Amino acid sequence: MRTNQLTARHLQLLIALQEDPMARLDVLAKRVDLSRTTVASYLKWLSGENPLNKRYFRVVPDFNEDALNMRTVDVFFDTPDYDSLCRVERICDSHPYTKYRARCYGGFSQVFAQFRVPKRTEPLLEEYFQELKCEEVFQDFQILSTMSVESIFTVPRLEYWDIDLLSWNFDWSEWLESPINPSSSIRPSPTVDSKLGFLSRDDVYILSILPRGVRRKQKEMISELKEQGVSFTSQDFSRRLKMLNDHFISRYHVYVDIAAFDLYTNVIITASCSPAFSQDLKDRLTTNPLPFRSTLKISDDFFFWYLRMPSSHLSELVHFLHPNVHSLRMSNVDYTQTEVYILWPEAFNEESKKWITEESFIKGNHVG
């Protein structure tokens, strides 16, 4: 069976890769019960060596934001018409600290955006948004109460994937009835001191290209940097990359092209809830994670959940959530109109070893 040119084996390998993004070829081969040579061939095909020249996945880093002395700010912008939506996207495109944006559709259209800003500049960013609202660039905005909240990640799991039927065998009733282990719940990670003193601007250039894929050959990354005017020898690049991995990267995850699993629904769910349900949800997800890609940020009485799963399974999840929460909002994410942004090397002051935090820099990139 094929889905958008991909065989069942291709899909199986993509799921295994999401379980362990940096796994060696022999580990992946054992996981999917194929030879090492076959897995290497499949990975090349999925990486773009196919008739469509299409890259079906990228392994990308999650940065340690404490080490970078940064914070992620999650924002919804209310955009009542298409012009407003486009204005917000242009603002995101031009801002030096944008991390991600996506078009969302529900009761009305919105842009969801994330800004990775230097610590203690969050108030300046909020002032900037307030000024843009007064200028009627957008109708309203909401900064979510998710700053400094530990994220819980779930990824697809092969044990629930039926390679013959190309579907998921996951029983929600069984999941809800399964025992949970409170001691397994994720505890807040200790805050890491800023390590910006280790960085040069050339290091920031390396960090900026990693979201384009880290399972690429190093010579390909070195060549990309050279095109930007930054030169490394192979030995120096390997040494700097190891330092960056040790100090500035928390984990790796896999972006899978929507064409690979084209029956998936991408949604953002936000809701208020009781602290008891909040803790129960944390414990349940860490004891028995869902076999779908998701990112959950949850505080005592609010959660933000980005999910990618088949619509039938999404219905089951909402059926579980609805009686336990209030102010529930669900937005469909237009996955084809999302943008992931790189760290901008020019925002790093190499002399002071700090990100640029002047008000004119944080608020001076307005595009009308």
N, C-alpha and C positions, 0 to 999 in steps of 0.2 A: 504494500500500500504506500501511496505517496501523498504528501501534503505540500503543495507549492514547490514542487521539484525535490523535496526532501524525502528520503526513504525513512522507514521506521527506525532503521539503525542510526541514521543521522540524528533523529529526534532523541533516541535513547542516549547517544553520546552527549548531546547538548544538556540533557538533564543531569547526567553524571558530572559534567563539567561544572554545572551550577552547584552541585554538592561540594565540590572541591576544585575551585577555580585554578589553582596552581599545581594540581596533581601532575606527577610525572606520567609519561606515556605508559609505562608498565603498570602503574596503579590504575589508570583509566582503562587499559586493556583488560585487566582482571575484573574490573567492576562491570564492564559491558560484555564480557566473555567473547572478546575478539583478539586477534593477534596484535602485537605492538605495531607491526608494519601497516596493518589495516587502519588502526586508530590514527596513526600519523598521516596516512593518506586522506582519511575523512576530515581530519582537522584542517589540512591544507585546503580541501574542497570547501569546507565551511568558512574558511578565512578569506575566500575570494577567488581561489583557483578553480572556478566553475564556469560553465558557459555564459552565465549572466554577469560574471565578475562581481558577484554580490557577496558582501561580508555578512554572515548570519549571526555573528557574535563578537563581542569584545570583552576581554577581562580587564576590569578597571579597578583602581584603588579607592578605598575610603580613607580620607586623610585623618590623622590624629589632630583634631582642631585645637586641643589644649596646647600641644607642642607647637602648632602654628600661631598660637595666641589669637585664635579666631572663634567666632560663634556663628551658627546658622540661625537665620531668622526666617520663619515660615510665614508667608503672607498670601491672603486671597484678595484679589482686586475685583470689584464688581464692575463689569463692562457692559453697559446696557445696549450697545450697538457695535457693529463690526469696526467702525472707525476708532472707537474707544479701545477695543481689544488690540487693534494694531498699534495704537499709541503706546499702550503699556508694554507690548512686546518690543517696541523700539527702545523704550527706556531700559528694559532688561538687557537688550543687546548692547547698549552703550555703557551701562554701569560697570565700573571696574571690579565690583565684588559680587556680581550675579553668579549663582551656582547652578540654577535649574529653572526652567519655566515650562508650563503646559497649559493648553486650552482645556477648560472644563465646562461641561454642559449639564445642567440639571433644571431647576426651576427657572434659572436665568444664566447667562453666560458669565464666566469668570476666567481670570488668569491666575493660576497658582504659581507662585515663584518662591525660590529660596535665594537668600543672599548670605554669602559667607563673608562676614565683616570682621575687622579687627575688634577685639574685646573693648568694651566701653564706648564704642561708637554707635551702639544700638539706638540710643536716644536721637542722635543726629539723623539716622536713617528714618526713624519715625517722623521727625520734623519734616524731612524731605517729602515723605508720602503725604503728610498733612498739607503741605504747600501745593503739591500737585492736585490734591483733591479740591482745594480752594480755587485752583485754576481750571477746574472741571475737566481735567485730563481723564479722570475716571469718576464713577459715581461715589464709591466708598471703598474702604479697605479694612481688612481685619488681620492684625498680627496675632498669630496663634500662641497660646501659652505653652510652647514646646521648647523654648530655649533651655539649654542645659539639662534636657531630659534624655535619659539613656534610651537608645533605640533597640528594639527587638526585631531581629531579621528572621524570616523563614524563607526556605528555598525549595524548589521541586525535589521530590525524593523518589528514587527509582523503585522502591518497594511498592509504591502505589500506582505505578505506570504499567498499563497493559499494552505491551508492544504489538500484540496481534490486532487489538481493537482500536489502538491509538486513542485511548481514553484513560481516565483516572478511576481507579477502584478505591474510593475513599468513602467510608461510612460515617456520616455526621452524627448519627445517633450513638454509634459506638464511641466516637470521639468525646461526645458530651457526657457519656456514662463512665468513661475511663477514669481511674483514680488520678489525682494530681498530687504532686509532691511540692509542698510549699518551700522546702529547702533548696529546690532546684531553680527557683525564680532568680532572674538576673538582679544582682545588686549593683548599685551605682559604682562605676569604676572610679578609683582614686584619681583626683585631678592631677594631671601631669603639668609640671612647670613648663613655661615657654622655653623652646629650644631654638629660637630664631638665631641665636648666636652662632649656631652651626652652619647657617645657610649663607651662600653667596647667591647673587642674582642668577648665575649659571645653574645653580641647583634648582632654583625656582623654574627655570626653563625646562629642566628635566621633569619636574613635577607637572608642568603644564602639558607635556605631551603624553604622559602615562594614561590619561583617560581615553586616548585613541587606541589603547590596547597594549597590555604588558606581556602577552605571550608571543609578541613579535620577536624577530631576531634583533639582537642589540645593534648590529650594523645598520639595520633599517631605521632604528631610533636615532642613532648617531648621524645618519644621513639627513634625517628630518631636522635635527638641531642645526646641522651645518647650513641648511637652507635658510635658517633664521639668523645666521651669523654667529653661532655658538659652536666652537670646535672642541671635540674631546678625542683623546686617543682611546683605544679599546680598553686599555688597562685603567685609565683614569675614570672612564664612564662606569666601568664595573665597580670600582671603589666607591664612587659617589652614589651610585644606585644602591649599593649595600647600606651605606650610611643612611640614606633616605628611607629605605625599608625598615631599618632598625629604629628610627626615631620619629618618622612622620607618617607612616602608613599603618592603619589599624587592622585592616582586613582587605580582602579582594572579593569582588562579586562580578557577576556576568550580566552584561546587557545582551539580550537576545532579540534579534530583529522580529518585528511583528509578523513578518511573512512566515516565520518558522512555525508558530503556533497561532494560526490566524483565527481560531475560534475563541481566543481569550478575550475577556472583558477587563479593561483597566479602569479602576475606580479609586476615588478618595472618599473615605468615610470619616466624618467627625461627629462627635457626640459628647454630651456630658453624662457622667455616671457617678455612682456612689464610690467612695474609697474601697469598700468591700468588694464590689464588682471589679474595680480596677485591679486589685491585688489578685483576685481569682483569675482574671484574664491573663495577667502576667504569668501566674503559676501554670495555668493550663497550656499556654503556648510554649513555655520552656520545658515542661514535662513531656508534652507530645506535640511538637510543632506541626502546623499545617503543611501539607505537601505542595504548597504553592508559593510563588515569590510574593513577599509582602514586607513592608516596613511599618512597624507600630511604634509610635511615640505616645507614651501614656503617663499622665501625672495622677494625682489623687482623684481628681474629679473631671478629667477631660482626656480624650484621646483623639489622635490623628492616625489614620490607617490607610496606607497606599497598598492596593492589592492588584494582582494580576491572576485571573483564574477564569475557568469556563463559567458562563452565566448561570447554569444550573446549580453550580456549587456556590456561587455568589448569593443566590436566593436562599440557600440553606443557612449561610452565615448571617444574613440579615434577619432571617426568622429567629435565629438564636439571640441576636443583639437586641432587637426591637423591644422586647418586654423588660429588658434590663437597663435601658438607657433613656435619656430624654434629649430633646433638641438634636435628634439625629438628622444629619444631612449627608446625602450621597451624590457625588458628581461623577459623571463619566469623563474619563480623560481621553482626549484625542491624541492617541499615542503617536500618530504620524506627524503631529504638530508640536512635538516637544523639542526642547533644546537643552543640552548639557554644556555648561561653560567651563573653560579651563581657568586655572589660576593665572592671573595676569602678571607677568614678571615686572612690568613697568610700575606696578603698585608697590613693589618692594624697594625700600631705600637701603642699598647695600652698605652705605657708610654708617648709618645709625643702626642697622640690623633690625629695622622695624617696617611695618606696613605704613603707608601714607594714610594719615587720619585727619588731615585738615578738613574743615567744614566745606571749603570750596571743592575739594576732591570728592567727598561723600555726596554732596548735593549739587555738583556742577555739571552733571551729565544728562540734564533733561533734554529729551527730544520730543517736540510737540507733534 
